Amino acid sequence: MSRSLDVSLFLVLAVLWGFSFPAISVGLESLPPLLFAAVRYDIAAVILLTYAALRVDDWVPTRRNDLVAVVGGGVFLIGGNGLLFIGQQTVPSGIAAIIQGLVPIVTALWAIVLLGERLSPLGAVGAAIGFFGVGLVVQPDPSNLLGGDAAGRLLVVGQVCSVALGGVLIQRAGPTIERASLVGWSMFVGGIVLHTVSFGAGEFPSPDVLVPTAVGAVIYLGVFATAIAFLIYFRVLEEHGAFEAALIGYLVPIVATIAGVVLLDETVGAMTIAGFGLVVVGFALLKRRSIADAVGTATGVGSP
């Protein structure tokens, strides 16, 4: 893969995922949140599983490790995103995207608990800085944690914790099934979970689901921001590894914030921008060895 194509795929993926946050905000004007999330993953599951059936051998999970990975990914990695949709009813799309920067940091903490990995003192400092940064973004009022949109921001933090847990559970299971099949089946399971919770919460579609903006948001999220975006993500992951793939997550909030300001007239305060900066610093400290390896590879100098 040429370097120009690398950059193009990187930017396309950042744009697809960045615009997903404003798309959620637009869709939530007409759609109940959990049902909205469920339909998004229904569409993506159909596309990815069709792709897998046509292009992948043994695309149906039968081994125990694959089934465990699909269930863990479906319930936590996919199903947990319902919290994001609920939270974005009150949280601006750019802020919701910025909170996603905490995913690699929370993933490292889950890995300590479930995978027995160790966190160096400097890595612990990085994690603390990242959490402090998100604290600036969330800005909770200790005397009224549910006041304003703080509850919505905390729900987005809960979604981050769930997504990170799902990723670690998949890693722990050690799946051998091809990635498109794994994610497609996880979305299928996650869709069932979201539909079940949506029904239990009394969510039912109204005539508003057929308005053009709602239909457009569902199609964009299901087809472009999920199915196509994940296929691009797999390619970046396979060609360049998890570190470069993770860096996309730090361009996504920038795209989402600009889109939210331009398209939805959202505002982002200085405190939120400072919080995002601290999250990036925390990530850099936590992943400093990966950064050194990436820089060494790019310059031809190996890390010590």
N, C-alpha and C positions, 0 to 999 in steps of 0.2 A: 504494500500500500504506500503510495507516495505521501510525502509530508503535506502537500497542499490538500490532498484528499483527507488526511488526518484532521487538519484544521477545519475543513468544511464539515465533516461529520460531527466534530466536537461542537461547532457553533450551531449546526442544525439541531442537534440534540438539546443543547442549552435553550434554544428558542422554543422548541416543541414543549419541553417541560416548563420553561418559564411562563409561557402563555397559558399553561394549564391552570394556574392559580387564578388569573382573572376570569378564565372560562368557568371555573367553579363558582366564582362570585356571581357571574351573570346567570348561570343555570339555577342557582339557589333562589333567584327572584321568583321562579315559577315552580320549582321542583322540591319535594321534601328531601332532606339531605341524605338519609340512608338509602332510600330508594334510588336517588340520583347516583350515588356511589355504586350501588349494586348493578345498575344498568350499564354504567361505564365499564365495569369489569366483565359483565356478560358479553358485551360486544367484543372486547379485547380477547376474551377467552375463545370465542368462536373463531376469530381471525387467526390467533396463534395456534390453536389446535388444528385448524384446517391446514395451515402452513406445515405444522409438524407431521400431520398424516401424509402429506404429499412429498415431503422432503427428508423425513427422518425415519430410520429403521428403529423398531422397538420403541415407538413413541408413547405407548401406554405403560404407565408405571406398574410393575408387578413385584419388584424386589422390596423387601421390608424397608431398607434405607430410603428408597425413592418414595414410598408411600408416607413414611414419617416426614420426609422433607416437604412433600406436597401438603400434608395436613398442617405442619408448622408454618409453612409459608402462607397457606390459604387463610388460616385463622388470624395470625399476627401480622404478617407482612402485607397482606391484602385486606383482610377484614378490619384491621386496625385503622385503615385509612378512613373508615367511617367517622372517626373522631375529627379528622381534618375537615370533612364536609360539614359536620355539626359546628365546629369551631369557626369556620369561615362565614357562618351566618352573621357574625359580629366582628370578625377580625379582617382587616384589609388584606388583600391578596399578597402584597409585597411583604408585609410583616409575617404572614403565614409561611412564605417561602424562605425568609431569613431564618426562622426558627428551625427549618429543615437542616441548616448547617450544623446542628447539634448531632445529627445521625451518626457520623463516624465516631464521635466522642462517646456517645452512649453505647454504640456497638462495642467499643473497646472495653467498656465497663462490664457489659453483659458477657464478653469473652472471658473476663477474669473469673466470673461466677460459674459459667457453664463449660468453658473450655480449658480452665486451669492456666490461662495465660497470665503473665505478670506485667505489672505497670511500673515503669521506672519512676524514680522521684521527679525527674523533669517531666515525664509524661503525666504524672499526677498533677503537677502544676499546670500543665496545658489543659487538662480536663477541668480543673477548677476555674481557670480563666474563661474557658468556653461556657461553663455554666453561669459564671458571673455576667458574661456578655448576653446570654439569653435572658438573664434576670433584668438587664437593662431594657431588653426588647419587650418582655412581658410586663414589667413594672407593676408587680402586684401590690395591692394596698393591704398590709397585714390586718388592718381593722375591718376590711371588707373585701375578702378574696373573690367574692362573686359579683362585685360591683363593676359597672362599666363593661368593657369587653375583656377584663382580666380572666373571667371564667373561660371565654372562648380561646384565649391565648394558652391557658393551662391545658385545655383539651387538645390543642395542637401539640403541646409538649408531650401529652400522653400518647398521641399518635406517633410521635418520634420514638418514644420508648418502645411502643409496640412494633413498629417497623424494624427497629434495631434488633429487638428480640427475635423477630421472625428470621432475619438474616443470619443470626448466630445459630438458631435452631437448624436451619438448612445446612450450615457449615458443619455442625455437629453430626447431623445425620449422614453426611458424606454421600450425597446422591450421585449416581452414575448415569442417570438419564440425561439426554441432551437438554441444554438450557431452555430452548424455546418450548419444549414439551413440559419441562418442570414449571416454568412460569405460567404457561397456558393452563395447566391443570390446577396450579395454585390459585389462579384467578377464577377458575370454575368453582373451586371450593370456597374461596373468599366471597364470590357472588352469592352462593347459597347461604353463607353465614349472614351477609348483609341483608339479603331478602328476608331471612328469618327474623332478625332483630327489627327490621323495618316493619314487618307485619305485626310483631309483638308491640311495637311502639304506636301502632294505630295509624301508620302512614298509608295513604291511599292516593293514587294519581287523580288529579283533577283535570278539567278541560284545558288548564293552563299549560299542561305538558306538551301540547301541540303547537304552542306559539313558536314562531321561527327562531327566536333567540334560544329557547330551551332546547329545541331539536338540534340547532347548530352546536350548542355547548356539549350535548351528549355525543354527537357524532365526532366533534373535534377530540374530545377526551378519549372516547373509546377507540377510535381509529388511529388518529395521529399522535396524541400525547401518550398513548399507552401501547397499542400493538406495534405501530411503526417505530415509535421511539425505543421500545425495548429491543426490537430487532437491530436497530442501530447501536444501542448500548452493548448488546452481545458482541457485535463486531469490534467495537472499541475495546471491550474487556478482553477479548481473545487476542487481539493484536498487541495491546499495550499494557494489560494487567489492571489490577484493581485500583492502583494508586491514581493513574491518569483518569480512570473512569470516575473515581471519587472527586477529582478536581472539578468535574462538570457541575457538581452540586454547589460549588461556590460561584459559578457564573450564573446559575439559574436564578438566585435571588435578585441579581442585578437586572436581568431581563424582566423578571416578574414585577419588580418595583417600577421600572420605567413604563412597562405596559399598564400597570395599575394607575400610575399618575396620568398618563396620556389618555388612556381609554376610559377609565372609570373615575377620574378626578380624585384619586386617593391622595393622601398626604403622608409623608414619612418624616418624622422628626429627627433632630440631631442625635437624641438619645438612642434611637433605634439604629441609626447609622453607626454610632460608636459601639453599640452592642454587637452588630454584625462584624465590625473590625476585630473585636475581642474574640469572637467565635473563630474567625480565621486564624488569629494568633494562636489560640488554643489548639486548633487543628495542626498548625505548623509545628508546634512543640511536641504534640503527641505523635505525629508522623514524620519527625525530623529525619529518621534513618531512611525512610522511603523517599523523602525529598532529596537527600544526599545521593541516594542511588540513582534517582531520575536525573539529577544534574550531572552526575558522573557519567551516566550513559550518554547524555546529550553532548557532553564535552569530550568524551573519550577518556575520562579520568575515573578510575575506580574509587569507590568509597573505602575508607580505612577499615 
